Each structure stands twice: as structure tokens, then as C-alpha cells.
Amino acid sequence: MSGSELGLAEAVSMALGGMIGGGIYAVLGVVAGITGPATWFAFVVAGLVAACGAYSYTVLNGVDDAHQGGSVSFVQRFVGNSTLAGMTGWTLLVGYVGSMAMYAFAFGEFTVALDAVPDSVAAVPLRPLVSVAAVAGFVGLNLVGARATGVVENVLVAAKVMVLVAFGLGGIVYATSSGSTTISLGADQLPTFGPVIAAAVSFVAFQGWQLLFYDQESFEDPSDTIGRAVAIAIPAAVVVYVLVAVATVTLAPQAVTKHPHTALVKAAGNILAPVGLSAVGYVGLTLSALVSTGSAINATLFSAGYFARGLVQNDLLPDRVGASSESGAPKRMLVILGVVTAAFAASGSLGAITSFASLAFIVVFGGASYLAFRERGRDAVHPVPPALGVVGTSAFFPLLLYHLYRAEPQTLTAVVGIGVAVVAVELLYFERDVIESEVATIEHRLQDGEHPLDD
């Protein structure tokens, strides 16, 4: 595909699809469970911080043509530390795994929400099996090289956005005109930490735009096109999230409490109930959720595979995960990503998986904002957005950990444990030459009869 084939419309479609594709279906229930009617405000806050991170990506991307391509390239260019660049790349891969697990979990939840699908088979819960099967299916599609064309992607994204906007606007109109329902915006919660904590949890829902930076060769004038696309896509995603959040929390408050993960489809059924089409609304939005979360798994896996290939080519991942000479995404890496994703989706809770993925992207986007703020002396860099990005992510990180400590202490233990293990493995890999040199020095001293710690 030549660069001229992808312009601003395609870039906006890809960025918006990366966010709305599965984000709203996966995180809405989790966020609503934390902050209730103020869910809309949580999405606004998360979107604002994500927009600051996107601005930082855009300006850093335009500084040096030789170091375009996202966080890893930015660290290499502006910090000059290969170890830190590699750790950034690994952290992004962890975030992609969390994102895919989140989408797969939601895919399973919406599947078993259909009346025709049982919750369990032979006393075995069906949701984890469906999630694993979904991941396996999309890994298989990527292994054989199947991918939707740009036109198909545009149509799918447009359809998903239209369904959600129609649902949001229709729900608000129905609530205001029925007289029996009052729209609550949770004004009493806005001055509290609740919406900010919820914003931190939902941060993963705003990460899809940065995948554009790893596919720049597909765009004509990539710096300008991608920057404009991101500037359009993030506010558009915020608007959609706000409309859907207000409609869902207003029309299905009990479902938000009892069945938060599928409350959105319950609200859709309530909208069409007066005309006897409740089942149509329920099934229609459920099918939309399945298409959205499924396509989100596929798109993220495809992009993560190509991102991993770049890490292998730059010696930031071992060759064992895939040969850098492969024409597409390393097949072995696709399988590894799929296996880890399936394990997370099958064993974790949606809240835990969402928080885990959000933490990864908070760290990476916060780092990009910091790098952009350091370059504030350049004419192209305005200091305010990067500064807000640093402040926002710096607040999100401890608040999200605090939320896990209070709500899911076992998840916090697991997240910290996984984080420590990942960092340890990263340091062992990227500092392997230094470690090998030190070990060799100690061995020589022992052979010479010297104390290994003597200078």
C-alpha cells in the first residue's frame, strides 16, 4: 500500500477505531462502578490527559525525521539510553497484552449476555472459554495474514460510531422526553477524587491513537497527517464516551450496579421498550459490542506484532521471539502475545485487567509528556500541554494504585509482582553485556587467587 492511499480520513478512522473499537464496551461498566453518574466527567478528564500525551507524541515526532515512530524512538533520540528505550518498548507490549485481554474479557461477557447462550457448560463457566477462543481465533487470522482493507476498516469504524452516537443521543432524548427519568450528571461527585480515580482506570480506553505512529510509512506527509488525525479523533472519542455514559447510567442504573459490564445493552433495550422492540435494542447493541471488541483484539494484535518486529530489529527483543527478517509480524511473537493475553483474559477480572493496562499506558504517555516538556525551548513545542500531561499521569499513577489497594488488594499484589518481575527481566536482558563482563572479571580473579571484590 503506498503512502498516497492513506490520508487524513483513513488516519482519523484508524485512531478513532483504536479507541472506540472496544474501549467503551470494555471500560464503561468498570468506570461507572467507581463513580456512577459522574462517569462522563471521568472520560473527559482521561481524554484531556490523553490529548496532552498525544500532543507530546506529535511534536516529538516532528523534531527529527530519523527518529520518528513513537515512544521507543523518542527515548533513543532524546535520552540516548538503549536500556530505557527497550524497557519502554516492553512496557508498551505489556500494555497491549492488557488491552487485548480487556477486549477479550468483554467479548466473552457480551457473548454470554445473549439469551441463547448459557452461562456455563457442564458446570464450567463459559465466559473464560469464549474469551480464550476469541484470542485464539484472531491469532490464527494474523498468522495467515488476514487483515481488513482500509475501506472495510473505515466502514466498520463509521458503523460503530454511528451506533454508539445514535444510542447516546437517543437515550438522552428518551430520558428527557419520557418525564419518568431524570438525568443525573453526578455534580456532587465532581469535586471528589472518585472521577479522577475512574479516569485513571479508564485511561486504556484512550490509547489506540498512538498505534498510528508505528505505521507512518503508510501515510503521505505522516507528521502532519497523524498529528491532525489525533487532534480530531481524541475529542470525537470523548464526545461519544460522554453520550454513551450519560445514557447508560441514566437508563440502566440498576444494571450498572448489578451487571456493570453489560449495562450498556440493558439501557439500549430500555430505550426501545415503549415500542415493543426491547429485544431488538438489546441484541443489536450486543452484536455491535461483539464486532467492536473482536475487531479491537485483531487490530491491536496486528499492530503489537509489527511493533515487536521493530524491537527485534533494533535488538530490543531477543531473536528467539521471531526473526527480524520475517516479512510480516513475527509469527512466534504473535503466538506468545496470544497465549499471555488468553491467560490474562481467562483468569483475571475486568477491573484488574483494565487497571493493569491503564498503568502501563500512564507510564509511557507520562514519559512522552516529560520528554516533550524537556524540549519546550523548541519553537514547535508549547510547554503547557506536556506539563499537563506530566501532572495528569503523575496523579493517575498513585491514585490507581490506591484504588487497587482499597478495592482489589490481591490485584495490587499481582500487579506489583508482575511489574517487579518485568523490570528485573528487562534489566537482565538489556544489561546482559555489563553483567557478562562483571561475571568474567570475577571468574578471572578467582582463578588468579584474588578476592572477587577487590579493586
N, C-alpha and C positions, 0 to 999 in steps of 0.2 A: 504494500500500500504506500503510495507516495505521499509526501507531506501535503501536497495541494489538495488531497482528498479529504483532509480533516481541517475544518475551520472552526470559527467561534461556536456555531450551533452544536457541532459534534462535541467540542470540548465542554460546553455547558451541560450537555446531555450526560456525558461521562461523569463529570463531577457531581451533578445532581443525583444521577443514578447511584453513584457510590455512597451517597449519604442516605437518600430516601429509599434506596433499594430494599434494605432490610432494617435500617435503623429504627424507624418509627414503630414497626411491629415488634421489634425485639426489646426496646428500652422503655416504651411508654408505660407499661404496667409497673415496671420497677420504679420509675421516677414518680408515678402517681402514688405508689405505695408509701413513698417517703414524704411527699409534700402536698398531696391531694389537689385541691383546686388551684394551687399556685404552680402546678406543673408547667403551664405555659411560660411562666416567668423563668423557671429553671432552664427551659430551652433557649430563651432569649439570652440569658447570662452565658450559657455554654457556647452559643453561637457567636457571641461577641468575642469571647476569648479565642475561639477557633479562627475567627476572622483576623484577629491580630496575629495569630500564628501564620495564617495564610499570607498576610501582607509581608511578614518576615521572610517566608519562603520566596515570595515573588521578587522582593528587592535583592535578596542574596543571589537568586538565580540570574539576575540581570547584571551582576557585577563582573563576572568572569565567565566568558563563553567556554573556557576549558574545564570549568568545574560546575557545570550545570547537572541537575539530576537529583536533588533532594538532600536530606539531612546528612547522609554519609559523605557526599561530595562537599557539602558546606563545611563539615568538620575538618576534612582533609585540607580544604583551601584556607580556612580562616584560623584554624588551630594548628594544623600541621602535625597532628598526632594520629598515627595509623591505629594504635590500640583503641583510642577513644572513638575513632571513626568506625572501627569494627564493632565495638560494643554498642554503638548507636544502631548499626545495621541489625545486630542480633536482637536488640530491644524492639525494633520495628517488626521483625519476624515474629517475636512473641506476641506483639500487639495484633498482628494479622491472624495468628492462630486463635487468640481470644475472640477476635471479631467473627471469624468463621464459626467458632464454637457457639457463639451467641446466636448467629443466624440459624445454625443447625438446631439448636435448642428450640428456638421459636418455631422453626419449621415443624418440629415434632409436636409442639404444643398445639399449633393450629390444625394439624392433621387429626389428632385425637379429639379435637373440639367438634369435629363433624359428627353428626348424629349416627351416621352409618359406620363409623369407626369405633371399635371398642377401646376402653382404656387399657385393657390387658388381654393377653392371650396365654391360657394355661397358667394363670397366676403370675405371669411375667409382664411387668409394665411395658406398654407398647411405645411410649414416648421416646425412651432412650434408643430403642431399636430403630425407630423411624429416623431419628437424628443421625445415627451411625450409617444407616442405609443411604441417606441423602448425601452425606460426605463421601461415601464410597462411590456413589453414582457420579458425582461431579469430578472426583479424582479420575475415574475411568474416562470421562469425556475429555478431560485435559490431556490424559495420556495418549489418546488417539488424535489429539489436535483439533477437536471440535470447538468452534467458537462462533458466537453470533456475529453477523456482519454489522458494520456501522449503521446501516439503515434499520436493521432489526433492533439494535440497541436503542436507537432514537425512538422508534415506535413503542418499544416496551416501556421506556422511561416516561414518555409522554402519556401513555395509558395509565401507568401507576400514579403519576402526579395528578392526572385528571380525576381518577377515582378518589384519591385522598382529599383533594380540594372540594369535590362535589360532596363528599361525606362531611367534611368540616363545615362548609357553608350551609349545607342542607340541615345539619344538626343544629347549628346556631339559629337558623331561621325557624326551624320547627320548635325549638325551645322558647324563642321569644314570642311566637305566634300562638302557641297552644294555651298559654295562660296558666298551665298547671305546673310548669317547671321554671325555676329561677336560675339564671346563670350566675354562678359564683366564681370570682376571679381570685379568691383567697387573699384579699387585701390585708387581712390581719397577719398573714404569714410572711409577707414581703420583707418586713424589717428583721426577720429572724434568720438564723443560719440554715434553716431547712431547705429553702430553694437553692442556696449555694451548694449545699451538700448534694442535693439532687442533680444540680448542674454538673458537678464533678463526676457523678455516676454516669450521667448521660453523655459525657464528652466523646465517647467512642462513636456516637451516632453522627459526629461531625468530622470524621477522619477521612472519608472517601475521596475528597478533593485532591489530597496530596499524591494519589496514585498517578495523576496526570504528569507529575514531574519525572516519573520514571519511564515515560513513553514519549519523550519530547520529539524524537525523530519523526514521529507520525504527524506533526503539526507544522504548518507553514508559519514562520515567524513565531517560534514557540514561546519566547519570553513574553511577548505582548499578548498573544492569543490565550495562553494559560492564565496569565495574570487577570485579564478581563473576564475570562470564564469563571474563575474562582470568585471574583468580586460580585458576579451575578448569582452564582449557584448557592453560596452560603446564605445570603439574605433570603433567597427563594425557599431554601430548606427550612429556615427559621419560621417563615410565614406558614408553610404547610404544617410544621410541627405544632405551631401555636393553634391553628384552626382545629386540627385533629385533637389536641389535648383538651381544649375548651369543650368541644362537642362530646368527647368521651366521658370526661369527668362529670359533665352536666347531665347527660342522658343515662349513664350507667354507673351511678355512684356505688351501688351495692356490688356490682360486678368488679369495680376497681378494688374493693376491699376483699371480696371472696375469691375472685378469679382474675387477678390483675393482668395476667399475661394475655388473656383473650377478651378483655373488657371492650376493646375497640369493636369487635364483631357483634357483641351484645348490643352496643349502642346503635350500630347500623340496623340491627333488627328492630330496635325500638322506634327508629325514625319511620320505618315503613309499616309498622304495626297498624296504624289507623286505617290504612288502605288494604289491609289483609295480606301484605307481602313481607311480613317479618322474616319468614324463612328465606325469601329471595335475598334480602339485605344481608342476612347472616351468612348464607352460603357464598354470596357474591364477594363479600369482603374477605371471607376466609380464603377463597381461591386466589384473590388478589394478594393476600399475605403469603400464600404458598409460592406463588410466582415470584414475588419480590424477594423473599428470604432465600429462595432457591437460586435466583439469578445473582444475588449478593454473594452467596457461597462461591459460585462459579467465577464471578469477576474477580473476587479477592484472591482466590486460589491461583488464577491465571496471572494476576499482577505480582503476587508474592513469589511465584515460581520464577518469573523473569527478574524480579528484584534479587532473589537468591543467586541467580545465574551471574548477575553483576558482581555480587560479593565473592563468588568463587573465582571469577576472572581477575579480581583485584587481591586475591589471596586473603580475603577476609572470612572465608569459609573453607574448610578442608575439601580437597578434591574428591574425597570419598562420598560426599553427598551428591555429586554429579559432575560430570566432565564439563569444563568450561567451553569445550569445542562443540557441544551439542547445539544444534540449530535453534531449538526452542528452549522452553523451561526444562531444567534437568529433571528427568523422569524419576530418578531416585529421590530427589528433593520433594517432588510432588507427593510421592508416597509417604515420605516422612512427615510432611506437613499434614497430610490427610490422617495418618494414624494418630498423631498427637491431638489434632483437632477433634477427632472422633472420641478419644479418651476423655477430653475435657467436656464435650457435649453430653456424653453418657453419664458421667459421674458427678458433674458439678451442678449447682443451682444457677438459675438465670441471673440472679442478683450477684452471685460470686463471680461468674464468668464476665459479666458486664463490667464490674468493678476492676477486675484483673486487667481487662483490655484497656479500660479507660486510663488506668495508672501508667501503662506503657506509653500511650499517646500523650498524656500530660507531660511526661518526662521529655519525650522527643520534641514536641511542639514548644515546650518551655525552653529547651536548649536552643532551638532555632530562633526564638524571640530574643534570647540573650545574645546570640551571635549578631543578630541584626542591630540590637541596641549598641553593641560594641562598635559597629560600623556607622554610627549615627553622624559621624563627621562627613560622610559622603553626601553629595548633593541629592542623590536619589533616595536617601533613607531619611524618613521623618521619624524622630525619636519617640513620638507618643504611642503609636500602635505597638511597637516592640516592647515598650515599657509596660503597657497594659497587659500584653501577653505574658511577660515575666511575672507581674503581680498576680494575674489571674491563675496561672498554673502553679505558682508558689503557694497560693491559698488553697487551690483544689487538692493538692497532694496530701497535706496533713489532714484536711477535713475528710477526705475519702478514707484515709486510714482510721480516723476517729470513728467514722460511720461503721466501718467493718468491725472495729473493736466493740462498739456498742451492740450492733445488730447481728453480726456473724463473726464472733471471735475465732471460731475454728477456721473460717475462711481467711481471716487475717494471718493466722499462724501459717496456713498453707501458702498464702501469697508471699509472706516474708521468707519462708523457707525456699520457695521456688526462686525468688529474687536473689537470695544469697547464693544458691546453687548455680544459677545462670551467670552471675557476676564472677564467681570462682572459676567456672569453666572458661569463661571469656578471657580472664586474666591468664589462666594456664595456657590457653591457645595462643593468644597474641604476644605473650611474653615468653614463649617457649624457647626462643633463641637465647635470651638472657638466662633463663633457668638452666638450659643445657650447658651454657658456658660456665655458670657457677658450679654446677654439679661436676663438670670436667675438672675445674680448678681444685675442688675439694678432693676428688679422686687422686689427682696428681700429688697433692700434698700428703695424703695418706700413704701413697706409695713411696714417697721420699722420707717418710717417718716424721713429718711435721704435723703440728696441730692444725686441723682444718680451718679454725677460726683465726689463726694468727695472720697479721698483716704481712 
